[in-house]
Structures are given as structure tokens and as C-alpha cells.
Amino acid sequence: MAGQPSYPVPAMTTYLPLERPVVVIGPQFLAQYPVDLKIATKLFSLGETSFGVTDVNGAVIFRVKSKMLSIRDRRHLLDTAGNKIATFQQKIMTAHRRWKVFRGESTNDQDLLFTVKKSSMLQFKTELDVCLASNTSENVPDFKIKGSWFERSCTIYLGQSNTIIAQMHRKHNISTIMFDADNFGVTVYPNVDYAFVVALVVILDEINADRSGQD
């Protein structure tokens, strides 16, 4: 049974924080230093697929779980006590692989946090638009994700600017450890909601999973 919320403090490195904090899922997921995470993808057990998210010291920070063979694509971001922090749901019958993320266990529109979709139908490199719930027109995204998923090299930007809030990479920038094909590193910049970034990376993986045989 899920216990009280538990938010382990990730291991610390050095960096200058953004002047204005980026808070989407919650301020409890902010740090004044860069958060370096390792994400192990798609661990199969008991009818579920899951992601394990740890810091550089191996401490578990989050888990992401989903039921296999479910009617709708739905994922849950959990803290270490098993509490559901956010729910991801793919909107079916859309050309741009659109995902909606809600607070807690909800899938109600009033609890919508943000949406993620491909910037265009035909892409040679990854480019996703991220819009907060308050951005109802979605004419200009609040965040952009750009890079190459297959090279495990993507960057998350603040809006249409060159301001970086997080980077995904094959090689951890603190150590010399090379992750295997099912693992990769993510560096979340200071004053950026690292639960939000984990959610974006999980959705990025889902969009590039190519389950339908099409990009």
C-alpha cells in the first residue's frame, strides 16, 4: 500500500540555477544544483512495463509504470513510496503522437498539467512541442525538445529560446560509465522541476517506440 510522499534528495554537483524556477509538477522537485539521473527503460514484470529512475549514487528517485495490453496508452509517475505523482495518457487517433499529462491519478481536464506532441508529422530528427495547460492556443510552445533519440542525445529548451533546461545523453557527464542500450543519462539544470523532465523523457521514448510500424 502506498505510504506518505517520499522525495529523496538527489546527489549534488555544481551549476548556476535559472533566474526563474521552472515548476510544472511541483516545487518539491526543484534543486539549486544540476540533477543527474540515470533512467533504465522497460523492465518487464508481472504484466507491467516500468522505468527506474536513479541518481548517480544509485538512489531511486522515481518509477514509471504502465499496464501491458491496456486499451489506452497510460503511464504513471510514482515516487519511492508508490504514490502517483502524474498520469500520462496518449490521445488516440492523432497524427502528431499527442500525449496529455495530468496531476496525480486524474485524467480530468481540470487536472491537466501539460501536453506533448511532435512538431511535425515528418521528422528526420526529434522535435517535440510542450505546452502547459494554461497555453490553450498552443500557437507557441512553452518548451521544445530537439535532438536525436537513436543517439540518445536530446536537449530540452525553454520556449523558442536557446535557454537549456535539461539534456539527455548516452554518457553521464559526471563519471566515465557508459550506459548500455536500455539506459541513458539525463542532466536537469538547477531550478528546473526534475519530475517534469523525467515525464518528458518517458514520453519521448514512447513517441519514438514505433509500436505501429510508423514514425
C-alpha positions as CSV (number, residue, x, y, z in Angstrom):
1,M,0.0,0.0,0.0
2,A,1.3,3.5,-0.9
3,G,2.7,5.4,2.1
4,Q,3.3,9.0,2.7
5,P,5.0,11.1,-0.1
6,S,8.8,10.4,-0.1
7,Y,11.1,12.6,-2.1
8,P,14.8,11.6,-1.9
9,V,17.2,14.4,-2.4
10,P,19.3,13.6,-5.5
11,A,23.1,13.7,-5.3
12,M,24.6,17.2,-5.8
13,T,27.0,18.5,-8.4
14,T,27.7,22.2,-9.3
15,Y,25.9,24.7,-11.6
16,L,24.2,28.1,-11.7
17,P,20.4,27.9,-11.3
18,L,18.0,29.6,-13.7
19,E,16.8,33.0,-12.5
20,R,13.2,31.9,-12.6
21,P,12.4,28.4,-11.4
22,V,10.6,26.1,-13.9
23,V,7.9,24.4,-11.9
24,V,5.3,22.2,-13.6
25,I,4.6,19.1,-11.5
26,G,5.7,20.5,-8.1
27,P,8.2,22.8,-6.3
28,Q,9.3,19.9,-4.2
29,F,11.1,18.6,-7.3
30,L,13.4,21.7,-7.6
31,A,17.1,21.7,-6.7
32,Q,19.6,24.5,-6.6
33,Y,22.1,22.3,-8.4
34,P,22.1,20.2,-11.5
35,V,20.4,16.8,-11.0
36,D,22.0,13.9,-12.9
37,L,19.7,11.0,-13.4
38,K,20.0,7.5,-14.9
39,I,16.9,6.1,-16.5
40,A,16.6,2.3,-17.1
41,T,13.9,1.6,-19.6
42,K,11.3,-1.0,-20.0
43,L,11.8,-3.5,-17.3
44,F,9.1,-6.2,-17.7
45,S,7.5,-8.0,-14.7
46,L,4.0,-9.3,-13.7
47,G,2.2,-7.8,-16.7
48,E,3.7,-4.3,-16.3
49,T,6.4,-2.3,-18.0
50,S,8.4,0.2,-16.0
51,F,11.2,2.7,-15.9
52,G,13.5,3.0,-13.0
53,V,15.0,6.5,-12.3
54,T,18.0,6.8,-10.0
55,D,20.6,9.4,-9.2
56,V,24.4,9.0,-9.7
57,N,24.7,7.2,-6.4
58,G,22.0,4.7,-7.3
59,A,19.3,6.1,-5.1
60,V,15.8,5.5,-6.6
61,I,14.1,8.8,-7.3
62,F,11.1,7.8,-9.4
63,R,9.4,4.8,-11.1
64,V,7.2,4.9,-14.1
65,K,4.7,2.0,-14.6
66,S,2.1,1.0,-17.1
67,K,-0.1,-2.0,-17.6
68,M,0.6,-4.1,-20.7
69,L,-2.1,-4.7,-23.2
70,S,-4.3,-1.9,-21.9
71,I,-6.9,-0.3,-24.2
72,R,-5.4,3.2,-23.8
73,D,-1.7,4.1,-23.6
74,R,-1.4,5.2,-20.0
75,R,1.6,5.7,-17.7
76,H,2.0,6.7,-14.1
77,L,4.9,8.5,-12.5
78,L,5.4,7.3,-8.9
79,D,7.5,8.4,-6.0
80,T,9.6,6.0,-3.9
81,A,6.6,5.3,-1.7
82,G,4.4,4.3,-4.6
83,N,2.3,7.5,-4.7
84,K,1.2,8.5,-8.2
85,I,2.6,12.0,-8.9
86,A,1.4,12.3,-12.5
87,T,-0.5,10.3,-15.2
88,F,0.4,10.3,-18.9
89,Q,-2.2,9.4,-21.5
90,Q,-1.8,9.3,-25.2
91,K,-4.6,10.9,-27.2
92,I,-5.7,8.3,-29.8
93,M,-6.3,9.0,-33.5
94,T,-3.8,11.9,-33.7
95,A,-1.2,12.3,-36.4
96,H,1.3,14.0,-34.1
97,R,1.5,11.4,-31.3
98,R,0.0,13.7,-28.7
99,W,0.3,12.9,-25.0
100,K,-1.5,14.6,-22.1
101,V,-0.1,14.7,-18.6
102,F,-2.4,15.1,-15.5
103,R,-1.8,15.7,-11.8
104,G,-1.8,12.6,-9.6
105,E,-4.1,9.7,-10.8
106,S,-6.5,12.1,-12.6
107,T,-7.3,12.2,-16.3
108,N,-9.8,15.0,-16.0
109,D,-9.2,18.2,-18.0
110,Q,-9.2,20.4,-14.9
111,D,-6.1,18.5,-13.7
112,L,-4.2,18.8,-16.9
113,L,-0.6,19.9,-16.4
114,F,0.8,19.9,-20.0
115,T,0.7,18.3,-23.4
116,V,3.5,16.9,-25.7
117,K,3.3,16.4,-29.4
118,K,5.5,16.1,-32.4
119,S,6.2,19.5,-34.0
120,S,5.5,18.0,-37.5
121,M,4.4,14.7,-38.9
122,L,7.6,14.0,-41.0
123,Q,10.8,14.3,-38.9
124,F,14.3,13.2,-39.5
125,K,15.3,14.3,-36.1
126,T,13.3,14.5,-32.9
127,E,11.4,17.8,-32.4
128,L,8.5,18.0,-29.9
129,D,6.4,20.9,-28.7
130,V,5.4,21.0,-25.0
131,C,2.5,23.3,-24.0
132,L,1.4,24.0,-20.4
133,A,-2.3,23.6,-19.6
134,S,-2.7,27.4,-19.5
135,N,-1.4,27.7,-23.1
136,T,-4.8,26.8,-24.6
137,S,-4.0,28.1,-28.1
138,E,-0.7,26.2,-28.3
139,N,0.5,28.5,-31.1
140,V,3.8,28.9,-29.4
141,P,5.2,26.0,-27.2
142,D,6.3,26.6,-23.7
143,F,9.2,24.1,-24.1
144,K,10.9,22.5,-27.1
145,I,12.7,19.1,-27.3
146,K,15.2,18.7,-30.0
147,G,17.8,16.1,-30.9
148,S,18.3,12.5,-32.0
149,W,16.6,9.8,-29.9
150,F,18.6,7.0,-31.5
151,E,21.8,8.7,-30.5
152,R,20.3,9.3,-27.0
153,S,21.2,13.0,-27.4
154,C,18.3,15.4,-26.9
155,T,18.0,18.9,-25.4
156,I,15.0,20.5,-23.7
157,Y,14.7,24.2,-24.2
158,L,12.7,26.9,-22.5
159,G,10.1,28.0,-25.1
160,Q,11.5,29.0,-28.5
161,S,14.7,30.3,-26.9
162,N,18.2,28.9,-26.6
163,T,17.9,28.5,-22.9
164,I,18.6,24.9,-22.0
165,I,16.7,23.3,-19.0
166,A,17.8,19.7,-19.4
167,Q,19.9,17.4,-21.7
168,M,19.7,13.6,-22.4
169,H,22.9,11.8,-23.2
170,R,24.4,8.3,-23.5
171,K,27.4,9.1,-21.3
172,H,26.9,10.5,-17.8
173,N,28.7,13.9,-17.6
174,I,29.9,13.2,-14.0
175,S,31.5,9.7,-14.5
176,T,33.1,7.7,-17.3
177,I,30.5,5.0,-17.1
178,M,28.9,4.2,-20.4
179,F,25.3,3.1,-20.1
180,D,24.0,0.1,-22.1
181,A,21.4,0.4,-24.9
182,D,18.5,0.4,-22.5
183,N,19.9,3.0,-20.1
184,F,20.7,6.7,-20.6
185,G,21.6,9.7,-18.6
186,V,19.7,13.0,-18.1
187,T,21.1,16.2,-16.7
188,V,18.4,18.5,-15.3
189,Y,19.6,22.1,-14.8
190,P,19.3,23.9,-11.5
191,N,15.9,25.4,-10.6
192,V,14.1,23.1,-13.0
193,D,11.4,20.6,-12.0
194,Y,13.2,17.3,-12.4
195,A,9.9,15.3,-12.2
196,F,8.7,17.3,-15.2
197,V,11.8,16.4,-17.1
198,V,11.5,12.7,-16.3
199,A,8.0,12.8,-17.6
200,L,9.1,14.4,-20.9
201,V,11.9,11.8,-21.4
202,V,9.4,9.0,-20.8
203,I,7.0,10.4,-23.3
204,L,9.9,11.0,-25.8
205,D,10.7,7.3,-25.5
206,E,7.1,6.4,-26.1
207,I,6.8,8.6,-29.2
208,N,9.9,7.0,-30.6
209,A,8.9,3.5,-29.7
210,D,7.4,3.0,-33.2
211,R,4.8,0.4,-32.0
212,S,2.6,0.9,-35.0
213,G,5.4,0.4,-37.5
214,Q,5.3,4.1,-38.5
215,D,7.2,7.1,-37.2
